[in-house]
Amino acid sequence: MGLYYEFTKWLDHVAQFPGRRKMKENADGTVDFERSEGEIVQQGTAQSATNFNNLEKGIFANQIQILQMDQRTLQSERKISDLSGTVGQITLTNSRSYPFNNSGTTVPISKVRFNLNYDVEIDVLSATDGFVEDVIVYDKQTNGFKLRFTGSAKSIVIKHKVVGGIYK
């Protein structure tokens, strides 16, 4: 990315007699003042619209860049917040005989989400009296979701992590 600002090197006006003026009388009775500074040691940078507008352009470009950086920072903070997630553990039980299963339960989310664009990561820690075929997440809401499993197990312990949806 190139520079947004075209650098102006500002120089002081240096003269032998700075600020000295010569008065000239006009025919109509008015007076004009002319510079009479003697030898000019260094010509100063002109205070002109071109130079001042260049300053304005540079300030404006920097403001835009700061706003873009603020936006990127906010987006990054949201992504980091989404990645941190909420972790919990729950035991699901099934009192019916295979292939039937009544293990469905509601799992509350401790940090309420703005939307349903969140994922639930599941890790089965243990299963008793049978096998687990699948763990199903359903009925997602901003404050919770439901879990159930299929298979012959009578009980399973699940670790779940809710990622995304941006916290309120």
Order of alpha helices (4+ residues) and beta strands (2+ residues): beta-beta-beta-beta-alpha-beta-beta-beta-beta-beta-beta
